[in-house]
Amino acid sequence: MSAAAAARSLEATFQRAWGPTVDDPGRLGFLSPDPRIRTLLRVLLSYPDVRHVLPDRVSLDASADVRLAESIMRFVARQTWLVTQVTLG
């Protein structure tokens, strides 16, 4: 199994005002220029097991501990002003 195939990701469903959509791609989710989201992005990228962040997901190393993934998931889920749901995929 390749590392890419085994990688984990956290997938976020955003509040209507923040989520990227086909109709309005200007809403950039995790990549929004809003200062609050930029701070959140810096926090997420400070974890060594975070591989990259896309507008709607955070990709983790395949070797990332499940407890770390769940901790990051809970942290993002507490940002209720931004997300409605976060799932571990």
N, C-alpha and C positions, 0 to 999 in steps of 0.2 A: 504494500500500500504506500503510495507517495505521501509526502508531507502535506501537500495541498489537499489531498483527498481526506486526510485525517484531521485537518484543521477544524477548529470550532469557531462559531461566530455567535454574537449576540445580535438579534434582529429587533429593531425598535419600530413600534407603531407610534406616530407622533400626533400631538394635538393638531387640530385642523390648521391653525395659524403657522405651524412650523414644518409640517411634513412635505417632502418632495412629492409632487404629483405630475402626471402627464400634462394636465391642463395648465399647471403653473410650476415649471421647473425652477423658477427663481427661489422657491422655498427650499433651502438646501439641507434641511435636517441638521446632522452633526457638522456640516461644513458651512453653516450660516455665518455671516460676518458679525452677528450680534455678539457683544462682549461677553455675555453670560455663557453662550455656547462655545466661544473661543476658549474661555477658561475651562469649561468642561472638557473640551478636546485636549487641552494641555494636560489635564489630570489623567485622562484616559491614556494618552500617549506616554505618560511617565511610567506606566507598568511595563516591565521588560517583556512580558508575554504577549503584549498587544502588537500584532503584525502591522495592521493598517486600519484606517477608519474610512468608511464610505458614507454617503449621505444617510443611509438607513441601517447600517450595520457596523459592528466592531469585530474585526477578525482577530482571533487568538491563535497562538502557536499550538500545534498538535500536542506538544508536551506540557501545556498549561494545566496546572492542577485544577481539578474540578471545584475545589473550595474557592480558589481565586476567581474562577469564572463565575461562580454563584455570587461571590462578594461584589464583583464588578456589576453583575446583573442587578443586584439589589440596590447598589448605589445609583445606577442609571434610572431604575424604576422609581426611586424616591424623587426624581426631578419631575414631579407631576405637572409643573408648568410647561414642560416640554413633551413628555411622552405619556401615552395611555397604557402601553404594554411593552414589556421586554421579554423575549424568549431566547432560550439557549438552543442553538441548532447545531 
